[in-house]
Amino acid sequence: MTIRSARLLTLILVSVLALAGCVSPESTRVRGGGPGADPLNHAEVVKMHEGSAQYWRTPLLIDEEYPSLEPAEHARQTSQP
């Protein structure tokens, strides 16, 4: 084996190890039994605080008129399945 082929072999080995180190840990992680790092790996929609009045006994400390929540309500209704 010549010095040139030894350097080439070393360069190839270092390149392979460097590329192997670039593998994302997401590629092996699984969620819900499905493949990890899959953009279409969606479970059911989790509904948090559904039907609750989140600020029910919170005192109203704002003296001025606050903005309408119509856009937020519209976005919530259109995002529901």
MARTOR-713642 format. One record per residue (C-alpha): residue number from 0; residue in three letters; x, y, z. Coordinates in nm, 3 decimals, padded with zeros to 5 digits. Each point is the difference from the previous one (the first is absolute). Layout:
BEGIN
    k    r        u        v        w
  NUM  ALA        X        Y        Z
...
END
This chain:
BEGIN
    k    r        u        v        w
    0  MET   00.000   00.000   00.000
    1  THR   00.145   00.331  -00.102
    2  ILE  -00.013   00.323   00.197
    3  ARG  -00.243   00.144  -00.253
    4  SER  -00.247  -00.289   00.031
    5  ALA   00.034   00.008   00.381
    6  ARG  -00.089   00.372   00.002
    7  LEU  -00.293  -00.065  -00.232
    8  LEU  -00.124  -00.283   00.222
    9  THR   00.036   00.223   00.306
   10  LEU  -00.189   00.282  -00.171
   11  ILE  -00.281  -00.236  -00.099
   12  LEU  -00.019  -00.144   00.353
   13  VAL  -00.010   00.346   00.161
   14  SER  -00.266   00.113  -00.251
   15  VAL  -00.219  -00.302   00.071
   16  LEU   00.029   00.050   00.376
   17  ALA  -00.077   00.371  -00.032
   18  LEU  -00.308  -00.069  -00.211
   19  ALA  -00.115  -00.271   00.242
   20  GLY   00.022   00.256   00.280
   21  CYS  -00.236   00.230  -00.190
   22  VAL  -00.295  -00.240   00.025
   23  SER  -00.287   00.163   00.185
   24  PRO  -00.114  -00.162   00.325
   25  GLU  -00.354   00.067  -00.125
   26  SER   00.045  -00.271  -00.264
   27  THR  -00.010  -00.274   00.264
   28  ARG  -00.243   00.152   00.251
   29  VAL  -00.353  -00.136  -00.016
   30  ARG  -00.320   00.147   00.134
   31  GLY  -00.321  -00.186   00.040
   32  GLY   00.143  -00.306  -00.170
   33  GLY   00.050   00.187  -00.329
   34  PRO   00.315   00.093  -00.183
   35  GLY   00.207   00.279   00.153
   36  ALA   00.071   00.328  -00.181
   37  ASP  -00.293  -00.064  -00.231
   38  PRO  -00.177   00.327  -00.085
   39  LEU  -00.328  -00.189  -00.047
   40  ASN   00.026  -00.180   00.334
   41  HIS  -00.300   00.167   00.164
   42  ALA  -00.201  -00.141   00.284
   43  GLU  -00.347   00.113   00.099
   44  VAL  -00.047   00.369   00.072
   45  VAL   00.043   00.060   00.371
   46  LYS  -00.275   00.224   00.133
   47  MET   00.117   00.183   00.307
   48  HIS  -00.230   00.201   00.228
   49  GLU  -00.295  -00.079  -00.223
   50  GLY  -00.312   00.172   00.121
   51  SER   00.168   00.171   00.292
   52  ALA  -00.011   00.370   00.073
   53  GLN   00.372   00.053   00.046
   54  TYR  -00.019   00.344   00.158
   55  TRP  -00.319  -00.060   00.194
   56  ARG   00.063   00.181   00.330
   57  THR   00.285   00.215  -00.120
   58  PRO  -00.063   00.365   00.084
   59  LEU  -00.017   00.239  -00.294
   60  LEU   00.281   00.245   00.058
   61  ILE  -00.008   00.169  -00.341
   62  ASP  -00.195   00.325   00.014
   63  GLU   00.005   00.069  -00.373
   64  GLU  -00.173  -00.177  -00.287
   65  TYR   00.189  -00.308  -00.113
   66  PRO   00.012  -00.128  -00.358
   67  SER  -00.264  -00.229  -00.143
   68  LEU   00.064  -00.372   00.020
   69  GLU  -00.198  -00.069  -00.319
   70  PRO   00.310  -00.087  -00.208
   71  ALA   00.121  -00.244   00.265
   72  GLU  -00.343  -00.161   00.028
   73  HIS  -00.021  -00.031  -00.378
   74  ALA   00.347  -00.161  -00.012
   75  ARG  -00.097  -00.244   00.276
   76  GLN  -00.318  -00.103  -00.181
   77  THR   00.173  -00.051  -00.335
   78  SER   00.285  -00.204   00.152
   79  GLN  -00.233  -00.253   00.165
   80  PRO  -00.029  -00.332  -00.191
END
